[in-house]
Amino acid sequence: MNNQQILLGSLSQDLFRIANFIQSGSIKSAERFWHETKRWTADLKNENNPAYINRILFELDKMNFNPTSLEQGEKILTYGVITQSFAVHGFNKDIYEK
């Protein structure tokens, strides 16, 4: 696993946690993990990412976080799935050549 995969995996796990906390109404926990995502996104900006990952990082940076918004929770969950998918499968070039 390289540094970029670790960062993306950490980001995706925190995004999953945030979505779960929003759904369950745990506002303080959602806010805590939201601050953690800022650390991952800042570190990931220095990596060579595909355009769609950079767009997610940009969207997360400009997002006005509202821990009571279920709509925002769904968007965060979607971003978590996409970043996890790239962290696990996106680095394997063989899957794109088949």
ZIRAPE-V275837 format. One record per residue. RES is the residue in one letter. PHI is phi in degrees with one decimal (none if undefined). OMEGA is omega in whole degrees, 0 to 359 (999 if undefined). D_FIRST is the distance of its C-alpha to the first C-alpha in Angstrom with 2 decimals. Layout:
res:phi:omega:d_first
RES:PHI:OMEGA:D_FIRST
RES:PHI:OMEGA:D_FIRST
This chain:
res:phi:omega:d_first
M:none:178:0.00
N:-96.9:184:3.77
N:-59.4:181:6.84
Q:-63.7:178:8.20
Q:-64.2:179:6.12
I:-64.5:179:6.85
L:-62.6:180:10.26
L:-65.5:177:10.97
G:-64.2:178:10.27
S:-64.7:177:12.48
L:-60.7:183:14.96
S:-63.3:179:15.33
Q:-65.1:178:16.01
D:-66.9:177:18.54
L:-64.7:176:20.10
F:-61.9:180:20.59
R:-62.0:180:22.18
I:-59.6:180:24.42
A:-60.0:179:25.62
N:-65.1:180:26.41
F:-67.6:177:28.26
I:-61.9:181:30.20
Q:-61.8:183:31.27
S:-87.9:178:32.41
G:84.5:179:34.13
S:-87.6:188:32.18
I:-64.3:182:32.65
K:-62.3:179:31.78
S:-67.1:178:28.44
A:-61.6:179:27.61
E:-65.5:180:28.61
R:-61.7:181:26.56
F:-72.9:175:23.30
W:-62.8:178:24.45
H:-66.1:177:24.54
E:-65.8:181:20.96
T:-64.4:178:19.91
K:-62.1:178:21.74
R:-65.1:181:19.43
W:-66.6:182:16.28
T:-66.6:178:18.27
A:-64.2:179:19.55
D:-68.5:182:16.23
L:-71.7:179:15.02
K:-64.4:180:18.29
N:-88.0:181:17.25
E:-97.1:177:14.37
N:-87.6:184:15.24
N:-105.0:170:15.40
P:-65.2:184:17.52
A:-58.0:183:21.01
Y:-68.9:176:20.80
I:-71.3:177:17.91
N:-60.7:178:19.99
R:-65.8:177:22.97
I:-62.1:179:21.48
L:-60.6:178:20.65
F:-63.3:180:24.24
E:-61.8:179:25.72
L:-65.9:179:24.14
D:-65.5:184:25.45
K:-89.2:182:28.92
M:-65.2:174:29.17
N:-87.4:190:32.04
F:-64.9:177:30.55
N:-129.8:185:33.03
P:-69.5:177:31.94
T:-105.9:183:34.94
S:-91.4:178:34.24
L:-67.0:177:33.16
E:-62.9:178:32.80
Q:-68.0:176:30.30
G:-60.9:178:28.48
E:-67.0:178:28.22
K:-65.0:179:26.88
I:-64.1:177:24.22
L:-61.9:178:23.30
T:-61.0:178:23.08
Y:-61.6:178:20.78
G:-63.5:179:18.51
V:-64.5:182:18.50
I:-65.4:181:17.85
T:-67.1:177:14.90
Q:-65.3:180:13.33
S:-60.0:179:14.16
F:-68.4:180:12.56
A:-61.9:183:9.23
V:-87.3:188:9.38
H:-112.7:188:11.54
G:-69.8:182:12.05
F:-89.7:180:9.62
N:-89.2:184:11.31
K:-67.2:181:14.43
D:-60.9:182:16.33
I:-70.2:180:17.15
Y:-88.6:182:18.98
E:-87.0:182:20.94
K:-83.3:999:22.60
